[in-house]
């Protein structure tokens, strides 16, 4: 979440002039107009328009073509502002970081899908097979036990002749 210095008079200001994220104020599933978002984050509405023009933010539009920012848009904006303000990343860098983040999330979804598939496949195959006492056939287990009990074992599982 975003934490930043703010010298303006703000009711949400904490100790030492640090303004904490507005996440606690926006737990609803509503949408916010550009003026509200700009005021919440102490940025100019033109900055939000610039972020949209550069493809960093994609707010939805109302029937009257008003930009509407959802909670997800605000989380993304907080991430963008953190990169820009706190880390000094420029617009091109922000775009690259966001693109990499989206790719990582997609790869994570694909990996989770693969894990789910493998889990389902294993359960299906385990249910289809008759119950066995172990993974290794009994005849191989018995042979190796006999060889071990009778003396020294070579790499092939046979007794070394002395």
Secondary structure, DSSP 8 states (H G I E B T S, - for coil): --EEE--S--TTB-GGGEEE-GGGG--SS--EEHHHHHHHTT--HHHHHHHHHTTS---EE-TT--EEE-HHHHHHHHHHHIIIIIT---HHHHHHHHHHHHHHHHHHHHHHHHHHHHHHHHHHHHHHS---S-SS-HHHHHHHHHHHHHS-B-TTS-B---
